[in-house]
């Protein structure tokens, strides 16, 4: 998790960072992926977030910052 958090240069959910306090949807609206090989080497990557539901039974809604 630490490597994934350092990989993302923004604050979002569990990856909140003091050095990047703002959310950055323009560059980071994606999922962080991690692979560990048999030698223990870590490779990080990402994939896009699917913004449209797979069913017509629910409506799509835009991503938004969590505010409490």
MIVEX-87376 format. One record per residue (C-alpha): residue in one letter; x, y, z. Coordinates in steps of 0.001 Angstrom, whole numbers, plus 500000, padded with zeros to 6 digits. Example, Ala and Ser with C-alpha at 12.3 -4.5 7.8 and 13.67 -1.06 7.14 Angstrom:
! residues 2
{rec a, {512300, 495500, 507800}} {rec s, {513670, 498940, 507140}} 
This chain:
! residues 68
{rec x, {500000, 500000, 500000}} {rec x, {502848, 502372, 500750}} {rec x, {504300, 502020, 497248}} {rec x, {500850, 502597, 495731}} {rec x, {500311, 505711, 497843}} {rec x, {503696, 507119, 496822}} {rec x, {502941, 506296, 493172}} {rec x, {499904, 508606, 493191}} {rec x, {500797, 512303, 493233}} {rec x, {497458, 513421, 494646}} {rec x, {495249, 512937, 497704}} {rec x, {492324, 510565, 497372}} {rec x, {490770, 508337, 500002}} {rec x, {493343, 506102, 501676}} {rec x, {496079, 507716, 499569}} {rec x, {495850, 511115, 501285}} {rec x, {499171, 512967, 501143}} {rec x, {500348, 516177, 502766}} {rec x, {502723, 516953, 499871}} {rec x, {499842, 516665, 497346}} {rec x, {496812, 517902, 499287}} {rec x, {494413, 518177, 496329}} {rec x, {492545, 515558, 494364}} {rec x, {493640, 515411, 490677}} {rec x, {490940, 513856, 488483}} {rec x, {492635, 515070, 485283}} {rec x, {495620, 512768, 485860}} {rec x, {494523, 510268, 488499}} {rec x, {490970, 509143, 487755}} {rec x, {492254, 505559, 487581}} {rec x, {492798, 502507, 489742}} {rec x, {496292, 501720, 491004}} {rec x, {497381, 498140, 490333}} {rec x, {500314, 496245, 491827}} {rec x, {502029, 493004, 490822}} {rec x, {504602, 491121, 492864}} {rec x, {506766, 488597, 491013}} {rec x, {508289, 485429, 492458}} {rec x, {511548, 487265, 493260}} {rec x, {509636, 489820, 495352}} {rec x, {509933, 492666, 492814}} {rec x, {507015, 495062, 492702}} {rec x, {505568, 496535, 489514}} {rec x, {502934, 499282, 489664}} {rec x, {500462, 500279, 486991}} {rec x, {496960, 501603, 486578}} {rec x, {493724, 501171, 484664}} {rec x, {490917, 503635, 483925}} {rec x, {487883, 503988, 486166}} {rec x, {484692, 502900, 484390}} {rec x, {482282, 505804, 484781}} {rec x, {479255, 504186, 483155}} {rec x, {477292, 501390, 484846}} {rec x, {477067, 498009, 483146}} {rec x, {473287, 498060, 483474}} {rec x, {470519, 500464, 482492}} {rec x, {468875, 499867, 485875}} {rec x, {470991, 502554, 487568}} {rec x, {472103, 506001, 486471}} {rec x, {475699, 507096, 486069}} {rec x, {476898, 509849, 488352}} {rec x, {480070, 511941, 488063}} {rec x, {482949, 511447, 490492}} {rec x, {483051, 513993, 493293}} {rec x, {485234, 514832, 496232}} {rec x, {484098, 513449, 499579}} {rec x, {483203, 516285, 501899}} {rec x, {481920, 515870, 505421}} 
